[in-house]
Amino acid sequence: MDAALRSARLAEAAHFEALMNIRDAATLRLQVLKDDLEPIVEARREADAFIDLALVPGDPPRLWIDMVAYVTMAPDPRTFRFCRDTASGSRVLFETTDRAEITDRITAYIAHRTIDRQRHVEEPVRDLAPARRAYGWGAMLLAWLSGFSLGVLVFLLATLWLT
């Protein structure tokens, strides 16, 4: 029994070590991708304002592109999976084993996000309050005369009714 327990512990330790090597390999591949993307982001000042390349170790490790998009190594340690979080869950945008191809796709994503952001920043802010109209003297005089006439009429009717 002791030999079987020792054998099982050694097998589990080897499995755990293999998993750690896979996680380290995925982290290293994501770090190389980050190194490829950094000059692209730094070259565009507009993109540098909202793109924050951050490699977050974990299970699985993730390279965050912005607040909603990230790259993981899935379903195997050689495949780059570019995902975006949405209100209905995570959505896979692109998946490949070629680092140059994923770099091109992320560059295109950054370009689209930059244009979208510029459009929202440059779009004029609409005043949600209704426009205040200034009334002319004629309209003010007509309103005053109407109110005065109505008041006199009500006064006359009230005196006739009370007498």
Secondary structure, 3 states (H helix, E strand, C coil): CHHHHHHHHHHHHHHHHHHHHHHHHHHHHHHHHHHHHHHHHHHCHHHHCCCCCEEECCCCCEEECCCCEEEEECCCCCCEEEEEEECCEEEEEEEECCHHHHHHHHHHHHHHHHHHHHHHHHCCCCCCCCCCCCCCHHHHHHHHHHHHHHHHHHHHHHHHHHC
